[in-house]
Amino acid sequence: RVSNTTVKLGQEIEVVVTVENFGIENESFNVNLYGNEALIGKQSASDLSPNRESLMIFHWNTTDYAPGDYFIRAEAEPVANE
């Protein structure tokens, strides 16, 4: 979920990402947020229980980005030994 879909250069937007553990054990993992191919931020989920979800809130300051359209995506890094 993005706080605002149209922003002005230099404005900060909030991006809320829901992560869920579909496994059978507690897991810790990193989540990367991208605007097109540029890394906006990285956060860690720690010891997330099976079948539980958690919200991650990213704040994106658009000051250093060129005007234009951006595709926002979040990717969980692979969990070791899985």
Wavefront OBJ file of the C-alpha trace (Angstrom):
o trace
v 0.000 0.000 0.000
v 1.402 3.392 -0.979
v 0.372 6.553 0.880
v 0.141 8.635 -2.277
v 0.335 7.542 -5.903
v 1.234 11.000 -7.228
v 4.070 12.859 -5.523
v 6.236 15.903 -6.135
v 10.008 15.741 -6.254
v 11.371 15.796 -2.712
v 8.183 14.535 -1.126
v 8.293 11.551 1.210
v 5.859 8.704 0.703
v 5.010 5.810 2.961
v 4.968 2.307 1.515
v 3.397 -0.426 3.646
v 4.361 -4.003 2.810
v 2.655 -7.077 4.257
v 4.894 -10.123 4.690
v 3.680 -13.587 5.659
v 5.362 -16.806 6.726
v 3.806 -19.672 4.767
v 6.231 -22.198 6.253
v 6.014 -24.473 9.274
v 8.838 -22.912 11.324
v 9.612 -19.425 12.615
v 11.629 -17.498 10.031
v 13.781 -14.375 9.882
v 14.421 -12.730 6.513
v 15.155 -9.437 4.760
v 12.761 -7.535 2.526
v 14.020 -5.108 -0.130
v 11.851 -2.333 -1.539
v 12.565 -1.077 -5.066
v 11.438 1.847 -7.210
v 11.973 0.448 -10.695
v 15.447 -1.068 -10.230
v 16.686 1.341 -7.523
v 16.821 0.055 -3.956
v 14.665 2.301 -1.762
v 15.127 0.465 1.508
v 15.732 -2.788 3.314
v 14.123 -4.143 6.485
v 14.310 -7.365 8.448
v 11.497 -9.589 9.647
v 12.626 -11.379 12.764
v 11.325 -14.703 14.062
v 7.995 -14.530 12.208
v 5.744 -17.408 13.280
v 4.182 -19.829 10.770
v 0.965 -18.600 9.141
v 1.484 -15.119 10.591
v 1.879 -11.834 8.812
v 3.617 -8.602 9.693
v 3.592 -5.072 8.316
v 6.762 -3.290 7.255
v 6.614 0.463 6.799
v 9.117 2.050 4.435
v 9.575 5.812 4.029
v 10.769 6.886 0.584
v 12.242 10.357 0.227
v 12.026 11.122 -3.491
v 14.572 13.993 -3.451
v 17.287 12.131 -5.365
v 14.988 10.546 -7.964
v 14.216 11.844 -11.442
v 10.615 12.776 -12.222
v 8.664 9.977 -13.907
v 6.699 6.824 -13.263
v 8.048 4.234 -10.838
v 7.010 0.627 -10.366
v 7.241 -0.135 -6.628
v 7.951 -3.722 -5.627
v 9.017 -5.559 -2.493
v 11.078 -8.748 -2.588
v 11.867 -11.101 0.273
v 15.415 -12.429 0.149
v 15.682 -16.231 0.096
v 15.792 -17.919 3.497
v 18.993 -19.898 4.096
v 18.710 -23.691 3.735
v 15.309 -23.544 2.043
l 1 2 3 4 5 6 7 8 9 10 11 12 13 14 15 16 17 18 19 20 21 22 23 24 25 26 27 28 29 30 31 32 33 34 35 36 37 38 39 40 41 42 43 44 45 46 47 48 49 50 51 52 53 54 55 56 57 58 59 60 61 62 63 64 65 66 67 68 69 70 71 72 73 74 75 76 77 78 79 80 81 82
